[in-house]
Every structure is written in structure tokens, then in C-alpha cells.
Amino acid sequence: MTRPTLLALCLILAACAVPDGTPDTGAAGYTISADGAGGLRAQTPFTVPAMERAFPGLEVITVAEGDMPAFHIREPGSTAPLYIVTPDWTRGYAGAVATRSASVTGPDGIRAGVTRYSELAESWRSDCRAEPDLRDGPITCERPGIRLSFPASRDDPVLAEIVFLPPLP
């Protein structure tokens, strides 16, 4: 291999690498799990600079979710959020990160708006409960750090939302 060819190959490989300390959102797309959402992990301050570091290359937009401030994290030029970050005001950190986007991959490859309840692994379904007061009420599946929400339905409901719940500092 000639020196110019070797140099070109090294430059190509270096351009593909993720620098140390930079969060990686995954080569196949965006992710959410009990370990985090995008580059957001435990104890991330609820500030614009912290969100920009946790979600590099994405837009951070300040919005109101009901009566609470939130950040919508979205691809540049898009109006649909990939992630919705809400605060834990008692500590000043990000309190929850939700996704309703089919572009974000959750645990075991599940996706909001795509995965049906019947498609969940049996291990997940054992962590689910239906609202007892409502006939065919919503279904919530929760493990430490992650919650799945399915709407009320008599049929096989489609996953509505995946939420990362950072551990308390």
C-alpha cells in the first residue's frame, strides 16, 4: 500500500470515529433505554447548554408541555420532536426523557408508534399493569429507569411512548 493511499484510508477512518467523551446516539439512529436517551444520562442539568451537549447535531427548542417547561429535541428543519425532556425542579436536573417518535429505538428494538403490545418480549409483559379502574384501560410497563405506555384499547395496542427516568442523584 502506498503512503498516499494509507494516509487517505486513515483520514477516512478518523472522520468516521466518535471522539472520546462525545455521546454516540448510535449508528442506526437515535436510542432510548434504561441507560439513557441519546447522550443524556443521570444528573444532566436542565439547561440548554447541557441538552446541546447531550444531543449533538440536534436542535434544542424550549416549549411548554402542559403547564411545565420542556425541551423538544429534534432534527434540524423538523417540527416533530425525537425526544421531549422535562425537568425535576427539586434538583434542577432533567427529570424524564420521553419519545413518541418511531425514529427512536428503545430496548429490544421496540419503537413508539410501531411496536404492538403482543410483540413485547414475555419478560417485558411481566412488568406491565393495566389501570384497574378503567375497562380496557391504558397499560404501563415499568422497570428501573424506563417506562413504556400503551393507550387504552380492546385490541392489541401500539406503543405510544417510551420514557427514560434518570436515577435520582
Buried (B, 14 or more C-beta within 10 A) or exposed (E): EEEEEEEEEEEEEEEEEEEEEEBEBEEEEBBBBBEBBBBBBBBBBBBEEBBBBBBEEBBBBEEEEEEEBBBBBBBEEEEEBBBBBBBBEEBEBBBBBBBBBBBBBBBEEBBBBEBBBEBBEEEBEEBBEBEEEEEEBBBBBBEEBBBBBBEEBEEEBBBBBBBBBBEEE
